Amino acid sequence: QLGDPVTGTAISARLGRRDQHRVFHYTSVTYFVRAPQTDPPVRALTGARASAGERRHYSSCVLLRRLALLSLVANVAIVVTGGAVRLTGSGLGCPTWPMCTDTAYTTTPEMGLHGLIEFGNRMLGGLGGLIAIAVFVAALRSRRLVRLAALVLGGVLAQGLLGGVTVLTGLNPWTVAAHFLLSMAVIAAAHRLWLRAGAADGPRLPAVPGPVRSLVAVLT
């Protein structure tokens, strides 16, 4: 028996067993298997083809989920390259901000490897900002998760500004720490956006009990 394609599939079967008198006893059981969701769900249509509006809505939901994943990957890559900047001592590879030097926005050969590492991190941050804008536009088109997409976009922009303050203050430890913590918050928001973009609409049920969520909140 096929059930709702969004929520899963109901499978019915009859089971039997032979007792000591060689008589079969039958019973009916039903298993409910939840379907894995790899793409944003769309309302099941029975007896009619999807309208043009519904097809556009589904396409926009698919685009939102893919862009959300791309945003998550970009934000993780920003943190990885930021770690490379920190570990190689390239934080002032571009000694000013928003320009890389007093006369150019790009690195120069004289700045060496440190300049390339810092400039690469900045370029990746700019790319992450463009992707966050695309995610926000996709959320507006699909009319889903607009606030969460706006939160990710605001976090990416704030991350870039705080990175600039970090450079202008000569890598002040407080701004460096705040820059890292903000990056973690942006990744958390981007990950939640990606998960929500692939989930069914409607009321959300907690995946873990309340005490476990409270313990995680305290520990983090």
C-alpha positions in Angstrom: 0.0 0.0 0.0 1.5 3.3 -1.1 1.1 6.2 1.3 2.0 9.9 1.2 5.2 10.3 -0.9 6.3 13.1 1.4 5.9 11.3 4.7 6.6 7.8 3.7 5.2 4.5 2.7 2.9 2.1 4.6 3.6 -1.6 4.0 1.1 -4.2 5.1 1.7 -7.9 5.4 0.1 -11.1 6.8 2.2 -13.2 9.0 1.5 -16.8 10.1 2.8 -19.4 12.4 2.0 -23.1 12.8 1.2 -24.3 16.3 1.7 -27.7 17.8 -1.4 -29.0 16.2 -0.1 -28.0 12.7 -2.8 -25.2 12.5 -1.8 -21.9 11.0 -2.6 -18.7 12.9 -2.6 -15.5 10.8 -2.2 -11.9 11.9 -1.9 -8.6 10.0 0.8 -6.1 10.6 1.6 -2.7 9.1 5.0 -1.1 9.0 5.5 2.6 8.3 8.7 3.4 6.5 9.6 7.1 6.4 10.9 8.1 3.0 14.4 9.8 2.9 14.1 13.3 1.7 16.8 14.3 -0.7 14.9 17.2 -2.3 12.4 19.7 -0.9 8.9 18.1 -0.6 6.1 19.1 -2.8 2.4 18.5 -2.1 1.3 15.2 -3.6 -1.1 15.6 -6.5 -3.7 12.9 -7.1 -5.7 12.6 -10.3 -4.3 15.8 -11.9 -1.1 17.2 -13.2 0.8 19.8 -11.3 -0.1 23.3 -12.3 2.5 25.7 -13.6 2.5 27.6 -10.3 3.1 24.4 -8.4 5.9 23.4 -10.7 7.6 26.8 -10.3 7.2 26.6 -6.5 8.8 23.2 -6.4 11.7 24.4 -8.6 12.3 27.3 -6.4 12.3 25.0 -3.3 14.9 22.8 -5.0 17.0 25.8 -5.9 16.8 27.1 -2.3 18.0 23.8 -0.9 21.0 23.6 -3.3 22.0 27.2 -2.7 21.7 26.6 1.0 24.1 23.7 0.7 26.5 25.8 -1.3 26.3 28.5 1.3 27.1 26.0 4.0 30.1 24.7 2.1 31.4 28.3 1.4 31.1 29.2 5.1 33.0 26.1 6.2 35.7 26.9 3.5 36.0 30.5 4.9 36.7 29.1 8.4 39.3 26.7 7.0 41.1 29.4 5.0 40.8 31.6 8.1 42.6 28.9 10.1 45.3 28.9 7.4 45.7 32.7 7.8 46.1 32.3 11.5 48.4 29.3 11.5 50.8 30.9 8.9 50.8 34.3 10.5 49.2 35.9 7.5 46.7 38.0 9.3 48.3 41.2 8.2 49.3 39.8 4.8 47.0 42.6 3.5 47.9 45.3 6.0 44.8 47.4 5.5 41.1 47.0 4.8 39.0 47.1 2.6 41.9 47.6 0.2 44.8 45.1 0.4 47.4 47.9 0.2 47.1 51.7 0.3 46.9 51.8 -3.5 45.5 48.5 -4.6 42.6 46.1 -3.7 44.7 43.1 -4.8 47.9 41.6 -3.4 51.3 42.4 -5.0 54.2 40.1 -5.7 56.2 41.8 -3.0 53.7 40.7 -0.3 54.7 37.1 -1.0 52.8 34.0 0.3 51.2 35.8 3.3 49.6 38.3 1.0 48.2 35.5 -1.2 46.7 33.6 1.8 45.1 36.6 3.3 43.8 37.9 -0.1 42.4 34.4 -0.9 40.5 34.4 2.4 39.0 37.8 1.6 38.0 36.7 -1.9 36.3 33.6 -0.5 34.5 35.7 2.0 33.2 37.9 -0.8 32.0 34.8 -2.7 30.2 33.6 0.5 28.5 37.0 0.6 27.3 36.7 -3.0 26.0 33.1 -2.3 24.2 34.3 0.8 22.5 37.0 -1.3 21.4 34.4 -3.8 20.0 32.2 -1.0 18.0 35.2 0.3 16.6 35.9 -3.1 15.7 32.2 -3.5 14.0 32.2 -0.1 11.9 35.2 -1.2 10.9 33.5 -4.4 9.9 30.3 -2.6 8.3 32.2 0.3 10.1 29.8 2.7 12.7 30.4 5.4 13.1 34.1 4.6 14.0 35.0 8.1 16.6 32.3 8.4 18.1 33.2 5.0 18.2 36.8 6.1 20.0 35.8 9.3 22.7 33.9 7.3 23.1 36.9 5.0 23.4 39.3 7.9 25.9 37.0 9.6 28.1 36.8 6.5 28.1 40.6 6.1 28.9 41.1 9.8 31.7 38.5 9.6 33.3 40.5 6.8 33.0 43.8 8.7 34.5 42.2 11.8 37.3 40.8 9.8 38.1 44.3 8.6 38.0 45.6 12.2 40.4 42.8 13.1 42.9 43.9 10.5 42.6 47.6 11.4 43.1 46.9 15.1 46.3 45.0 14.3 44.9 41.6 15.1 43.5 42.5 18.5 42.9 39.2 20.4 39.4 40.1 21.3 38.4 40.9 17.8 40.1 37.7 16.5 38.1 35.6 19.0 34.9 37.4 18.2 35.5 36.9 14.5 35.9 33.1 15.1 32.8 32.8 17.3 30.7 34.7 14.7 32.0 32.3 12.0 30.8 29.4 14.1 27.3 31.0 14.5 27.1 31.6 10.8 27.9 28.0 10.0 25.3 26.8 12.5 22.6 29.1 10.9 23.6 28.0 7.4 23.4 24.3 8.4 20.0 24.8 9.9 18.9 26.6 6.8 20.0 23.7 4.6 18.2 21.2 6.8 15.0 23.2 7.0 15.1 23.8 3.2 14.7 20.0 2.7 12.1 19.4 5.4 8.4 19.2 4.9 6.2 22.2 5.6 4.1 22.0 8.7 4.6 21.6 12.5 8.1 20.5 13.5 8.7 17.7 16.0 11.8 17.6 18.1 14.3 14.9 17.1 15.6 14.5 20.7 13.9 14.8 24.1 13.8 18.1 25.9 16.3 17.3 28.6 18.9 16.3 26.1 18.4 19.6 24.2 18.8 21.5 27.5 22.0 19.6 28.4 23.5 20.4 25.0 22.6 24.1 25.4 24.3 24.2 28.9 27.4 22.4 27.7 27.8 24.6 24.6 
